[in-house]
Amino acid sequence: MKQRKIPMRKCIATNEQYPKSEMFRVVRSEDNTVLIDGTGKARGRGAYISKTKRAINLAKKKNLLERHLEVKVPEEIYDQLLNLLGDVIE
């Protein structure tokens, strides 16, 4: 049986590649609202962040999401990402 290809994505904070399922996707929708895409299929411009506190804090410190999505990102998005992270070890 043929093995399926695992889609890889690059983290905007660390520039490391990870499988798509191991990353958070943050999306700017058509009406310029920013949301976290749990399904990976939401319409709009997306940016991927690896599921580590280091990557999320780096993206927040350097305003990387704002640069990639080209819109002001509210603080609540970073808080939601950290909450979703939960007890995941870096």
C-alpha angles and dihedrals in degrees: 000000000000117000117236120240114250111224112233127204133189121239112235091216104044101021089225122134121237135168110278091242091060095059140073117239117211116194136199105209126210092269091054096253118140120224140162111252110217095177098047090227104087116129118249142055111322138198127192127222124185117242098256131109089229093058094045093048091047091051090050094047095049097036090237095156091053091052095047097042094038093222137091109275115211120231089241090071091061090045091051091050091052091047091050089050090062113160098349111140119232 
